[in-house]
Amino acid sequence: MLAAFVSTPAPKDPLSVLEIGERPAPEPADGWTTVQVKAASLNHHDLFSLRGVGLPQERMPMILGTDAAGIDAEGNEVVVHGVVATPGWTGDETLDPKRSLFSELHQGTMAEQVAVPRRNLVPKPAELSFAEAACLPTAWLTAYRMLFVKSGLRPGATVLVQGASGGVATALVALGRAAGYRMWVTGRSEDKRAAALALGADQAFETGARLPERVDGVMETVGEATWSHSIKSLRPGGVLVTCGATSGFNPGAELNRVFFTQLSVIGSTMGTRDELESLVQMCRVTGIRPVIDVELPMAQAREGFERMLEGRTAGKIVFTL
């Protein structure tokens, strides 16, 4: 079957090891089933996998991809939840210390077929296209959990989103706007800021700009490049929720500001199957949809990886089959 995969890591030149070609069809284990993939979306996790981050050589070749939408073995349209818990785990699967995402221990979703645990299937409503649904399990679920589960912020709060154009950032803007938050964003270019405003952001600022007032919460996906600005932008008692660090993992902590102004710094990773189901229903009833930057056939996946590596994004990049 056609798949996008990696056979050896390349920390400094990830695109050099991206392979698009034939891989064996999956053979599902007990309690698992097979999904015919119709669409899969690209995430920064996939670039990290090409670099070998969290994916050692002994697990390769590995099909890339953490999320997908398609048709299950019974002919149902489904969304694939990307967090795979260990057998017997109960409760919040993101807290399972041995959890994984597809493409870490188990072959990923960027293929014509993928094997998944049956409990990882969520019904796809007819109102969402396969491409739209494929954007939800990683970036949009991450945003949903950050804003509605982890932040503790209520509608009406002012929320700053660092980095206006990424998949999680655009999801945060759309979800926050629909739920009644005042959403502010930062962006490196005028085009990215304009796109965020068109999506529903209330205001857009240059990266690092002084804000008109301090905010109730900051949603961080960028890391080192924006961390200091995030901390300085919070009101006393404010909350910073971080889910990633695409620009680096080791910013200055600015602990003096954290304790003196009594800030909360909260980590958030992906989300649960139940949260994904709630997110799908929120999209269905509100009419909000993921912003798709570009749809490409899986055979042309390299172009999508190039766009993400170069930062040429304005929403999600989706591969179709």
C-alpha positions as CSV (number, residue, x, y, z in Angstrom):
1,M,0.0,0.0,0.0
2,L,1.1,3.6,-0.6
3,A,2.5,5.3,2.5
4,A,4.8,8.2,3.7
5,F,7.4,6.7,6.0
6,V,11.0,7.0,7.4
7,S,13.6,4.3,7.4
8,T,16.5,6.1,9.0
9,P,16.7,9.4,11.0
10,A,18.3,12.6,9.8
11,P,18.4,15.2,12.6
12,K,19.8,18.0,10.4
13,D,18.0,17.3,7.1
14,P,14.7,15.7,7.8
15,L,13.3,15.9,4.2
16,S,16.2,13.8,2.9
17,V,14.8,10.7,4.7
18,L,11.1,11.1,3.8
19,E,10.1,8.2,1.7
20,I,6.8,7.9,-0.3
21,G,6.3,4.4,-1.6
22,E,4.9,0.9,-0.9
23,R,4.7,-0.6,2.6
24,P,3.0,-3.9,3.8
25,A,-0.7,-3.7,4.6
26,P,-1.5,-3.8,8.4
27,E,-2.5,-6.9,10.2
28,P,-4.6,-5.8,13.2
29,A,-4.1,-7.5,16.6
30,D,-6.9,-8.6,18.9
31,G,-9.0,-5.7,19.8
32,W,-7.8,-3.7,16.9
33,T,-9.3,-3.1,13.5
34,T,-8.3,-1.6,10.1
35,V,-9.4,1.8,8.8
36,Q,-9.3,2.7,5.1
37,V,-7.7,6.1,5.3
38,K,-9.3,8.9,3.3
39,A,-7.4,11.8,4.7
40,A,-4.5,12.4,7.1
41,S,-3.1,15.7,8.3
42,L,0.5,16.8,8.9
43,N,1.8,17.9,12.3
44,H,5.2,19.0,13.6
45,H,5.4,15.6,15.3
46,D,6.0,14.2,11.8
47,L,9.0,16.4,11.2
48,F,10.4,15.4,14.6
49,S,10.0,11.8,13.6
50,L,12.0,12.3,10.5
51,R,14.7,13.8,12.8
52,G,14.6,10.7,15.0
53,V,13.1,12.6,18.0
54,G,11.2,9.9,20.0
55,L,11.6,7.4,17.2
56,P,14.9,5.4,17.4
57,Q,16.4,3.6,14.5
58,E,15.3,0.2,15.8
59,R,11.6,1.0,15.3
60,M,12.0,2.0,11.7
61,P,10.8,1.7,8.9
62,M,7.9,3.7,10.5
63,I,4.9,5.0,8.6
64,L,4.3,8.7,9.7
65,G,1.1,10.3,10.8
66,T,-0.8,10.6,14.1
67,D,-4.3,11.2,12.9
68,A,-6.7,10.3,10.1
69,A,-10.3,10.0,9.0
70,G,-11.6,7.2,6.9
71,I,-13.9,4.1,6.8
72,D,-13.7,1.3,9.2
73,A,-14.1,-2.4,8.5
74,E,-17.9,-2.2,9.0
75,G,-18.2,0.6,6.5
76,N,-18.7,3.4,9.0
77,E,-17.1,6.8,8.5
78,V,-14.8,7.4,11.5
79,V,-12.2,9.7,13.0
80,V,-9.1,8.0,14.4
81,H,-8.1,9.1,18.0
82,G,-4.3,9.3,17.9
83,V,-3.4,8.5,21.5
84,V,-2.8,4.7,22.1
85,A,-3.0,3.6,25.7
86,T,-1.4,0.5,27.0
87,P,-3.6,-2.6,27.3
88,G,-5.7,-2.5,30.5
89,W,-5.3,1.3,31.1
90,T,-8.4,3.0,32.4
91,G,-9.0,6.7,32.8
92,D,-7.3,9.6,31.0
93,E,-5.1,8.0,28.5
94,T,-2.9,11.1,28.2
95,L,-1.7,10.3,31.8
96,D,-0.7,6.8,30.9
97,P,3.1,6.9,31.3
98,K,3.5,4.3,28.5
99,R,1.1,5.9,26.1
100,S,2.1,6.6,22.6
101,L,0.9,8.2,19.4
102,F,0.6,6.5,16.1
103,S,4.0,6.5,14.3
104,E,5.9,6.1,17.6
105,L,5.3,2.4,18.6
106,H,2.6,1.6,16.1
107,Q,2.6,2.3,12.4
108,G,1.2,5.7,11.5
109,T,-1.8,7.0,9.6
110,M,-0.2,8.3,6.4
111,A,-1.1,5.2,4.4
112,E,-3.9,3.7,2.5
113,Q,-4.8,1.6,5.6
114,V,-4.0,1.8,9.3
115,A,-4.5,-0.6,12.2
116,V,-6.1,1.0,15.3
117,P,-7.6,-0.1,18.6
118,R,-11.4,-0.3,18.2
119,R,-11.9,2.1,21.2
120,N,-9.9,4.7,19.2
121,L,-12.6,5.1,16.7
122,V,-15.0,8.1,16.9
123,P,-18.0,8.4,14.6
124,K,-17.5,11.1,11.9
125,P,-20.7,13.1,11.3
126,A,-21.7,13.6,7.7
127,E,-21.4,17.4,8.2
128,L,-17.6,17.1,8.3
129,S,-15.6,16.2,5.3
130,F,-12.8,13.6,5.6
131,A,-10.2,16.3,5.2
132,E,-11.8,18.4,7.9
133,A,-12.2,15.5,10.3
134,A,-8.5,14.5,9.8
135,C,-7.4,17.8,11.2
136,L,-9.1,17.2,14.5
137,P,-7.3,14.4,16.4
138,T,-4.0,16.1,16.9
139,A,-3.9,19.9,16.5
140,W,-7.6,20.6,17.2
141,L,-7.9,18.2,20.1
142,T,-4.7,19.7,21.6
143,A,-6.3,23.2,21.3
144,Y,-9.6,22.0,22.7
145,R,-7.9,20.5,25.8
146,M,-5.7,23.5,26.3
147,L,-8.5,26.0,26.2
148,F,-11.5,24.2,27.7
149,V,-10.0,21.5,30.0
150,K,-6.6,22.8,31.2
151,S,-6.7,26.6,31.3
152,G,-9.6,27.2,33.7
153,L,-10.5,30.3,31.8
154,R,-14.2,31.2,31.2
155,P,-15.8,32.7,28.2
156,G,-15.2,36.5,28.1
157,A,-11.5,36.1,29.1
158,T,-8.8,37.5,27.0
159,V,-6.5,34.9,25.6
160,L,-3.2,35.4,23.7
161,V,-2.2,32.8,21.1
162,Q,1.5,32.9,20.2
163,G,2.2,32.1,16.5
164,A,-0.9,32.8,14.5
165,S,-0.6,30.4,11.6
166,G,0.1,27.0,12.9
167,G,-2.4,24.2,13.2
168,V,-2.9,24.4,16.9
169,A,-2.9,28.2,16.9
170,T,-5.6,28.5,14.2
171,A,-7.7,25.9,16.1
172,L,-7.4,27.9,19.3
173,V,-8.6,31.0,17.5
174,A,-11.6,29.3,15.9
175,L,-12.6,27.4,19.1
176,G,-12.1,30.4,21.4
177,R,-14.1,32.7,19.1
178,A,-17.0,30.2,18.9
179,A,-17.0,29.8,22.7
180,G,-17.0,33.5,23.5
181,Y,-13.4,34.2,24.4
182,R,-11.6,37.4,23.3
183,M,-8.8,36.0,21.1
184,W,-5.5,37.9,20.5
185,V,-2.7,36.5,18.4
186,T,0.9,37.2,17.4
187,G,2.3,36.6,14.0
188,R,5.6,37.1,12.2
189,S,4.2,38.5,9.0
190,E,1.4,40.8,8.0
191,D,-0.1,38.0,5.9
192,K,-0.2,35.6,8.9
193,R,-1.8,38.3,11.1
194,A,-4.4,39.1,8.5
195,A,-5.3,35.5,8.1
196,A,-5.8,35.2,11.9
197,L,-8.1,38.2,11.9
198,A,-10.1,36.7,9.0
199,L,-10.4,33.5,11.1
200,G,-12.0,35.5,13.9
201,A,-9.1,36.8,16.1
202,D,-10.0,40.1,17.8
203,Q,-6.6,41.6,17.4
204,A,-3.3,40.6,15.9
205,F,0.2,41.8,16.9
206,E,3.7,41.5,15.7
207,T,5.7,38.9,17.5
208,G,7.0,40.3,20.8
209,A,4.9,43.5,20.6
210,R,3.7,45.3,23.7
211,L,0.1,44.6,24.2
212,P,-2.6,47.1,25.0
213,E,-3.3,45.3,28.3
214,R,-2.2,42.2,30.0
215,V,-4.2,39.0,29.2
216,D,-5.9,36.4,31.3
217,G,-4.2,33.5,29.6
218,V,-1.5,32.6,27.0
219,M,-1.6,29.5,24.8
220,E,2.0,28.5,23.9
221,T,3.2,26.2,21.1
222,V,6.3,28.0,20.1
223,G,8.7,27.8,23.1
224,E,12.0,29.6,23.4
225,A,11.2,32.3,20.8
226,T,8.1,33.6,22.5
227,W,8.3,32.4,26.1
228,S,9.5,35.6,27.7
229,H,6.9,37.6,25.9
230,S,4.2,35.2,27.1
231,I,5.2,35.5,30.7
232,K,5.4,39.3,30.5
233,S,2.0,39.5,28.8
234,L,0.1,37.8,31.6
235,R,-1.9,39.7,34.3
236,P,-1.2,38.8,37.9
237,G,-2.7,35.4,38.6
238,G,-2.8,34.6,34.9
239,V,-2.3,31.2,33.3
240,L,0.1,30.0,30.6
241,V,-0.8,26.6,28.9
242,T,2.0,25.0,26.9
243,C,1.6,22.1,24.5
244,G,4.9,22.3,22.5
245,A,8.1,24.1,21.7
246,T,8.7,24.3,18.0
247,S,11.4,26.9,18.4
248,G,13.2,25.2,21.3
249,F,12.7,23.5,24.6
250,N,14.8,25.6,27.0
251,P,13.7,29.2,27.4
252,G,14.7,31.3,30.4
253,A,12.1,30.4,33.1
254,E,11.7,33.9,34.4
255,L,10.8,32.5,37.8
256,N,10.8,35.9,39.4
257,R,7.8,36.9,37.4
258,V,6.2,33.5,37.8
259,F,6.2,33.6,41.6
260,F,5.9,37.3,42.2
261,T,2.8,37.7,40.0
262,Q,1.5,34.2,41.0
263,L,1.3,32.8,37.5
264,S,0.2,29.3,36.6
265,V,2.2,27.3,34.0
266,I,0.4,24.2,32.9
267,G,1.5,21.5,30.5
268,S,-1.0,19.9,28.1
269,T,-0.7,17.0,25.7
270,M,-3.2,15.9,23.1
271,G,-6.5,14.9,24.6
272,T,-8.8,11.9,25.4
273,R,-11.1,10.0,23.2
274,D,-14.1,11.5,25.0
275,E,-12.7,15.0,24.5
276,L,-12.2,14.2,20.8
277,E,-15.9,13.1,20.6
278,S,-16.9,16.4,22.3
279,L,-14.8,18.4,19.9
280,V,-16.4,16.6,16.9
281,Q,-19.8,17.4,18.2
282,M,-18.8,21.0,18.9
283,C,-17.8,21.4,15.2
284,R,-21.0,19.8,14.1
285,V,-23.4,22.0,16.1
286,T,-21.5,25.3,15.8
287,G,-20.5,25.0,12.2
288,I,-16.8,25.8,12.9
289,R,-14.4,23.9,10.7
290,P,-10.6,23.5,10.6
291,V,-8.9,25.9,8.3
292,I,-7.1,23.8,5.6
293,D,-4.1,25.5,4.0
294,V,-3.7,22.9,1.3
295,E,-4.9,19.5,0.3
296,L,-2.4,17.2,-1.5
297,P,-2.6,13.6,-2.7
298,M,-0.5,11.4,-0.5
299,A,1.8,10.8,-3.5
300,Q,2.7,14.5,-3.3
301,A,3.2,14.6,0.5
302,R,6.8,15.9,0.2
303,E,5.4,19.3,-0.9
304,G,3.4,19.5,2.3
305,F,6.4,18.6,4.5
306,E,8.4,21.3,2.7
307,R,5.8,23.9,3.4
308,M,5.7,23.0,7.1
309,L,9.5,22.9,7.4
310,E,9.8,26.4,5.8
311,G,6.9,27.9,7.9
312,R,4.7,28.5,4.9
313,T,1.5,27.5,6.6
314,A,-1.9,29.2,7.1
315,G,-3.8,26.4,8.7
316,K,-3.6,22.6,8.3
317,I,-1.9,20.6,5.6
318,V,-3.9,17.5,4.6
319,F,-3.0,14.5,2.5
320,T,-5.8,12.6,0.7
321,L,-6.2,9.1,-0.6
